[in-house]
Amino acid sequence: MKRAPTTFALVLALLLAALVTALTLAGTLSTRAGLRAAGDSYGRLVVATVTAVDALSARDDAEARAALATLERNGVRLTSDAPLVEQQRVAPMAAQVGRAVGDMLGDPSRVRVVQQAEAQIWVRSAARPDRWIVMQAVSYRRQFIRSMLALMLFAGLVAFAVATLAARLLTRPLERLAAHAPALLGGQPIQQHLRGSPREVRDLADALGAAGDTLRQSARERELMLAGISHDLRTPLARLRLALELGDAGDPNRRDAMVTDLEELDSALAQCLAYVRDGSDEALREIDLATLLVQLMALRAQPDDWRYEGPDSVRLRGRPSLLRRALGNLMDNAERYGAAPFRVTVQRHDDGAHVSVQDHGPGVPDALLTQLGRPFLRGDPARGGAAGTGLGLSIVKRAAEVSGGRLQLENRPGGGFVATLVLPVGTAAATPA
């Protein structure tokens, strides 16, 4: 399997590519600017030389001839030959000087640039049009190339050092985070190891820590579920086994007890499955909350013990099966742990619809009140010792979170217990990640 490049290598390559591109662009722009400036400067010298040669060639005295001889020894001469046809590519500097001279003289046709061993500039004489003034073009090509190479080499070394340092500074926090990731997922704080790290790395560490908390919570819930299922199923299974061994299947009363045990097993498994399947995959639909509550109250074993107080219609978008299960669990808890009469109230507030299920039982001790909603936590010691899986309020709490609401639990001042399910109204319920 091909090994993927490290982040350090990728960042280093990216920085080097950016720096090389910047240096190349800067070198190209500076070369163009330098050619233009040099062309203008040397162009003025050529124009001055041409003007001087024209003036000297118009004179026929010893002083003029001596001056022309001096110029010829320095590479400036007059000739009646025509300039050669250009066979080679003209050096950029000579071409720039030729253009500048033509612009300054006002007649570019008088100027020819010929590239031989060295570049030459030919200018037709204004005083004697049959003659050409020839001079060697100034060339610093080799010196320029050597200086540019030296500059680029030095700049490249500096860029490499800077890129290496920058890449190391960028990747070192990631390396520290990777080294301490197991401890972070295990719940240990590692913020002291990330001091001076960029904000994105700290945000990533926080996200990993939250993911670790979620994974640990899920693992604890699975362990609790396995333990709860094994505990809740052991007693009914033992009774069924004993009844079968004693041959009680023929006794109608014993058979009814066996059916009750099977129903208890089925209820326990249904609660566990409802807790695992949080209902977030159910489609959102328009629901009349008041109608749903009245239907659930009519299906109770003692519907006369229940009373509804609230609007005739409360429309919201939600998951029908999820809300039916959650509200049914609240009613089951009220009947199992509380006492009649029971009351269901619906009130509209700014944060949504508040559905409260109240009973007149003994309530819950304050020490246990803050723990209600945890999986497999039963309120039996405080509220009557009734049977149950301990998942009822856990399912309601998860349903509230999936629906974008919350669950509030409190004791009534005059006695009893109140469970309030807050559901958003008028907007689609949000599903948590």
Secondary structure, DSSP 8 states (H G I E B T S, - for coil): ------HHHHHHHHHHHHHHHHHHHHHHHHHHHHHHHHHHHHHHHHHHHHHHHHHHHT--SHHHHHHHHHHHHTTEEEE-S------S---HHHHHHHHHHHHHHT-GGGEEEEESSSEEEEEE-SS-TT-EEEEE----HHHHHHHHHHHHHHHHHHHHHHHHHHHHHHHHHHHHHHHTHHHHHTT---GGGGTT--HHHHHHHHHHHHHHHHHHHHHHHHHHHHHHHHHHHHHHHHHHHHHHHHTGGGSHHHHHHHHHHHHHHHHHHHHHHHHHS-STTS--EEEEHHHHHHHHHHTSSSGGGEEEES-S--EEEE-HHHHHHHHHHHHHHHHHHS-S-EEEEEEEETTEEEEEEEE-S----HHHHTTTTSTT---HHHHT-----S-HHHHHHHHHHHTT-EEEEEE-TTSSEEEEEEE--SS------
